[in-house]
Amino acid sequence: MPAHRPAPVPLPAHLSWRPGHFTLTRDTAVRTSPGAGPAADLLRTLLAPATALPLPPSPDGTVVLALDPQLRGLGEEGYGLTVGPDALLLRAAHLTGLLRGVQTIRQLLPPEALSRTPRRGTPWRLPCAEITDVPRHAWRGFMLDVARHFQPVSLLRRYVDLLALHQLNVLHLHLTDDQGWRMPVAAYPRLTEVGGRRAESMVGPAGSTGFDGVPHQGFYTRAELTDLVAYAAARGVTVVPELEMPGHARAALAAHPELGNDPGRRLDVWTRWGVCDTVLAVDDRVLDFWRTVLDEVMEVFPSPHVHIGGDECPTTEWAASPAARARAAAEGLPDTDALRGWFLGRIGAHLVGRGRIPTAWAETGEGLPPEFTVMTWRDPEHTRMALKRGHRVISCHHRAAYLDYAQSADPAEPQGQPGAVVDLRAVHGHELPDDTETSGTLLGVQAELWTEFAATADQVDRLVFPRLCALADRAWHGTTPWSGFHDRLRAHGARLAALGVRHGPLDPYAPLPHRSRKEQS
């Protein structure tokens, strides 16, 4: 690819280069149609730190951002971008499409335009081009687990910007688990006061006998989360909350032991990794608790989807509980194992009654009502099975989308989840089934970062990037060849550098530089 032509990641659906270039200067102004103002504001906000260009509004502006209802065929997120020597025209049928086009404008500029500090002396040129762009998949997500290791809201806002640049549109926050509760709930302050702190953390993978002896704590305020949702919306990103139930609930049970199968037992917030066998009880009091919690969650997060976890729920406590066995019998269930689906169905009905879409982790969707959106993660065949059952499905196959696994077999690779390598090529080749012959709908694809081994921002970056670039290319365009993506990714490294992203290797076959033990920690 010629040096003067940028290498977009993800690749637009249709891109044709033209001779010449368009230059942004201090005299460049922006003209907008009615309703396009927020996109112009975002363009100014994102370009100002590096370029210091004012880009003022003007009816004679040579940068034109326009909403055009005649472009209905581009859908909610599609856009058309024409860059000529004397003007730039960005059009879309919806505001979200303009927001996507703004990110493409950023990628057409020199990488220095992405810097958070002034870059003087750089000509802010865009090559002339004609782009018509529509995403392959409606759901293009990234999940960050902030329960196992809490991350400040500043990191969440930074990741919203990184997602938006790569045309990803969902930030899924895993807010509660056995190891921590990060969501404030006014009706139950002990959830964060007690559940937001654990005494120490396991060192090494699940099953290790080592602990660091260092308390770990943190939770968000309602104002922080409300501001995050608005910040993300201005960039075309939806924040989806996840609160785990009926398993992965040890932090909630530490705060409120009366919710457990042995109400007299006192528990700590779990300090281990893995799956805890302590689960919620199945009485009406527990269901009422969750309805109250989720009502507060829905006040903060307007996302259509609300994730309620749902998987890896050991049923040994229910099998041993007279109350749980009685509940299963009263509901006509075959055994206590079926209480998981019953519990999720009750909570899902509450969400549906409030106009939301219940979402859960699932292997095949079996046992879940059809109104659930399911995230399949164990095997691509499970995605096909869930589609046949009529679910809306998001593919999260762990061998292609779990970024907590190592991205190379190099001895210098930072510690990750035990298991086979999930490298760049595996992420870019994420297998997605054809849903045309099923009653369900494949919404899209999502990457996950479980944070047992990612306590700091640098550790998060090194695990997420550049693999998230590969997922973005797969999710937005869908069919780009590996060789072309690999070439574009090498050039894209300059953008990641300008953004301060401390990423893993851009070439999956090159050895990592030697790093000391201190650097790897």
JOHU-V116452 format. One record per run of one state. SS is the DSSP state (H for helix, E for strand, L for the rest). FROM is the first residue (numbers start at 1). TO is the last residue. If there is no record, write none. Layout:
ss & from & to
SS & FROM & TO
SS & FROM & TO
This chain:
ss & from & to
L & 1 & 13
E & 14 & 24
L & 25 & 29
E & 30 & 32
L & 33 & 36
H & 37 & 51
L & 52 & 56
E & 57 & 57
L & 58 & 62
E & 63 & 67
L & 68 & 68
H & 69 & 74
L & 75 & 78
E & 79 & 83
L & 84 & 87
E & 88 & 92
L & 93 & 94
H & 95 & 108
L & 109 & 110
H & 111 & 114
L & 115 & 123
E & 124 & 133
L & 134 & 138
E & 139 & 145
L & 146 & 152
H & 153 & 165
L & 166 & 169
E & 170 & 174
L & 175 & 175
E & 176 & 177
L & 178 & 179
E & 180 & 181
L & 182 & 185
H & 186 & 188
L & 189 & 189
H & 190 & 193
L & 194 & 196
E & 197 & 198
L & 199 & 201
E & 202 & 203
L & 204 & 209
E & 210 & 211
L & 212 & 215
E & 216 & 217
L & 218 & 221
H & 222 & 233
L & 234 & 237
E & 238 & 245
L & 246 & 249
H & 250 & 255
L & 256 & 256
H & 257 & 259
E & 260 & 260
L & 261 & 279
E & 280 & 280
L & 281 & 283
H & 284 & 300
L & 301 & 304
E & 305 & 309
L & 310 & 315
H & 316 & 320
L & 321 & 321
H & 322 & 330
L & 331 & 335
H & 336 & 353
L & 354 & 356
E & 357 & 362
L & 363 & 372
E & 373 & 376
L & 377 & 379
H & 380 & 388
L & 389 & 391
E & 392 & 395
L & 396 & 397
H & 398 & 401
E & 402 & 402
L & 403 & 404
E & 405 & 405
L & 406 & 416
E & 417 & 417
L & 418 & 423
H & 424 & 428
L & 429 & 440
E & 441 & 449
L & 450 & 456
H & 457 & 464
L & 465 & 466
H & 467 & 476
L & 477 & 481
H & 482 & 498
L & 499 & 516
H & 517 & 520
L & 521 & 521
